[in-house]
Amino acid sequence: MTQPPEKMEAADVLRVKLAALKSDHRDLDEAIHALEHKGTGDALTIRRLKKQKLALKDQIAALEDRITPDIIA
């Protein structure tokens, strides 16, 4: 009889979410760069994309803090 697949631990789930957020952050960065480089994006669109990118950065930092335990020196 085969055993059921193991459940992912909470830290593993956080790492998967972190990887997805980092990928989204990179995608936004590339989109912003392309719009600025080609000059095809209007200022409002670029500002909104930058705001989304900043929000993703904050989420990434929060997840990294949850994954990495604090070390008290």
C-alpha atoms as an extended CHARMM CRD file, in Angstrom:
* protein
*
        73  EXT
         1         1  MET       CA              0.0000000000        0.0000000000        0.0000000000  PROA      1               0.0000000000
         2         2  THR       CA              1.3150000000        3.4790000000       -0.8470000000  PROA      2               0.0000000000
         3         3  GLN       CA              1.5640000000        6.1860000000        1.7500000000  PROA      3               0.0000000000
         4         4  PRO       CA             -0.2620000000        9.4690000000        1.2550000000  PROA      4               0.0000000000
         5         5  PRO       CA              1.8910000000       12.4170000000        0.2160000000  PROA      5               0.0000000000
         6         6  GLU       CA              3.2940000000       14.3240000000        3.1510000000  PROA      6               0.0000000000
         7         7  LYS       CA              1.7180000000       17.6070000000        4.0650000000  PROA      7               0.0000000000
         8         8  MET       CA              3.7450000000       20.6830000000        3.3920000000  PROA      8               0.0000000000
         9         9  GLU       CA              4.9980000000       22.3470000000        6.5170000000  PROA      9               0.0000000000
        10        10  ALA       CA              4.0370000000       25.9410000000        7.2070000000  PROA      10              0.0000000000
        11        11  ALA       CA              7.5450000000       27.1770000000        6.3910000000  PROA      11              0.0000000000
        12        12  ASP       CA              7.4250000000       25.3700000000        3.0400000000  PROA      12              0.0000000000
        13        13  VAL       CA              4.1140000000       27.0050000000        2.1840000000  PROA      13              0.0000000000
        14        14  LEU       CA              5.5870000000       30.3970000000        3.0630000000  PROA      14              0.0000000000
        15        15  ARG       CA              8.5920000000       29.7100000000        0.8400000000  PROA      15              0.0000000000
        16        16  VAL       CA              6.3090000000       28.8720000000       -2.1000000000  PROA      16              0.0000000000
        17        17  LYS       CA              4.3350000000       32.0830000000       -1.5290000000  PROA      17              0.0000000000
        18        18  LEU       CA              7.5930000000       34.0020000000       -1.2540000000  PROA      18              0.0000000000
        19        19  ALA       CA              8.8280000000       32.6210000000       -4.5750000000  PROA      19              0.0000000000
        20        20  ALA       CA              5.5390000000       33.5770000000       -6.2460000000  PROA      20              0.0000000000
        21        21  LEU       CA              5.7030000000       37.1230000000       -4.8440000000  PROA      21              0.0000000000
        22        22  LYS       CA              9.3070000000       37.5210000000       -5.9770000000  PROA      22              0.0000000000
        23        23  SER       CA              8.3350000000       36.3630000000       -9.4570000000  PROA      23              0.0000000000
        24        24  ASP       CA              5.4660000000       38.8670000000       -9.5760000000  PROA      24              0.0000000000
        25        25  HSD       CA              7.8400000000       41.5970000000       -8.3440000000  PROA      25              0.0000000000
        26        26  ARG       CA             10.3280000000       40.7900000000      -11.1310000000  PROA      26              0.0000000000
        27        27  ASP       CA              7.5400000000       40.7880000000      -13.7270000000  PROA      27              0.0000000000
        28        28  LEU       CA              6.3370000000       44.2090000000      -12.5940000000  PROA      28              0.0000000000
        29        29  ASP       CA              9.8990000000       45.5210000000      -12.6410000000  PROA      29              0.0000000000
        30        30  GLU       CA             10.3520000000       44.3430000000      -16.2200000000  PROA      30              0.0000000000
        31        31  ALA       CA              6.9990000000       45.8320000000      -17.2710000000  PROA      31              0.0000000000
        32        32  ILE       CA              7.8470000000       49.1900000000      -15.6990000000  PROA      32              0.0000000000
        33        33  HSD       CA             11.2700000000       49.2010000000      -17.3230000000  PROA      33              0.0000000000
        34        34  ALA       CA              9.7860000000       48.3630000000      -20.7280000000  PROA      34              0.0000000000
        35        35  LEU       CA              7.1460000000       51.0870000000      -20.4770000000  PROA      35              0.0000000000
        36        36  GLU       CA              9.7090000000       53.6730000000      -19.3930000000  PROA      36              0.0000000000
        37        37  HSD       CA             12.2610000000       52.6120000000      -21.9990000000  PROA      37              0.0000000000
        38        38  LYS       CA              9.8160000000       52.6120000000      -24.9200000000  PROA      38              0.0000000000
        39        39  GLY       CA              8.0280000000       55.7180000000      -23.7060000000  PROA      39              0.0000000000
        40        40  THR       CA              4.6680000000       54.0790000000      -24.3700000000  PROA      40              0.0000000000
        41        41  GLY       CA              3.3680000000       54.1150000000      -20.8030000000  PROA      41              0.0000000000
        42        42  ASP       CA              1.5580000000       57.0720000000      -19.3630000000  PROA      42              0.0000000000
        43        43  ALA       CA              2.7280000000       58.4450000000      -16.0170000000  PROA      43              0.0000000000
        44        44  LEU       CA             -0.3810000000       57.2530000000      -14.1570000000  PROA      44              0.0000000000
        45        45  THR       CA              0.0220000000       53.6380000000      -15.3120000000  PROA      45              0.0000000000
        46        46  ILE       CA              3.7090000000       53.6120000000      -14.4210000000  PROA      46              0.0000000000
        47        47  ARG       CA              2.9560000000       55.1240000000      -11.0000000000  PROA      47              0.0000000000
        48        48  ARG       CA              0.3160000000       52.4550000000      -10.3240000000  PROA      48              0.0000000000
        49        49  LEU       CA              2.6980000000       49.6680000000      -11.3390000000  PROA      49              0.0000000000
        50        50  LYS       CA              5.4050000000       51.0970000000       -9.0870000000  PROA      50              0.0000000000
        51        51  LYS       CA              2.9320000000       51.2430000000       -6.2040000000  PROA      51              0.0000000000
        52        52  GLN       CA              2.0100000000       47.5810000000       -6.7850000000  PROA      52              0.0000000000
        53        53  LYS       CA              5.6940000000       46.6920000000       -6.9130000000  PROA      53              0.0000000000
        54        54  LEU       CA              6.3020000000       48.4640000000       -3.6030000000  PROA      54              0.0000000000
        55        55  ALA       CA              3.3730000000       46.6330000000       -1.9980000000  PROA      55              0.0000000000
        56        56  LEU       CA              4.8440000000       43.3280000000       -3.2130000000  PROA      56              0.0000000000
        57        57  LYS       CA              8.2050000000       44.3070000000       -1.7500000000  PROA      57              0.0000000000
        58        58  ASP       CA              6.5480000000       44.9030000000        1.6220000000  PROA      58              0.0000000000
        59        59  GLN       CA              4.8060000000       41.5100000000        1.4430000000  PROA      59              0.0000000000
        60        60  ILE       CA              8.1030000000       39.8490000000        0.5270000000  PROA      60              0.0000000000
        61        61  ALA       CA              9.8550000000       41.4550000000        3.4940000000  PROA      61              0.0000000000
        62        62  ALA       CA              7.0640000000       40.3620000000        5.8450000000  PROA      62              0.0000000000
        63        63  LEU       CA              7.2310000000       36.7600000000        4.6210000000  PROA      63              0.0000000000
        64        64  GLU       CA             11.0120000000       36.6980000000        4.8580000000  PROA      64              0.0000000000
        65        65  ASP       CA             10.7120000000       37.8970000000        8.4670000000  PROA      65              0.0000000000
        66        66  ARG       CA              8.2720000000       35.0790000000        9.2140000000  PROA      66              0.0000000000
        67        67  ILE       CA             10.5350000000       32.4720000000        7.6340000000  PROA      67              0.0000000000
        68        68  THR       CA             13.8010000000       33.6640000000        9.1640000000  PROA      68              0.0000000000
        69        69  PRO       CA             13.7270000000       33.6500000000       12.9630000000  PROA      69              0.0000000000
        70        70  ASP       CA             14.9880000000       36.6710000000       14.8310000000  PROA      70              0.0000000000
        71        71  ILE       CA             18.4420000000       36.2480000000       16.3080000000  PROA      71              0.0000000000
        72        72  ILE       CA             18.9730000000       38.1350000000       19.5040000000  PROA      72              0.0000000000
        73        73  ALA       CA             22.6080000000       39.1170000000       19.8580000000  PROA      73              0.0000000000
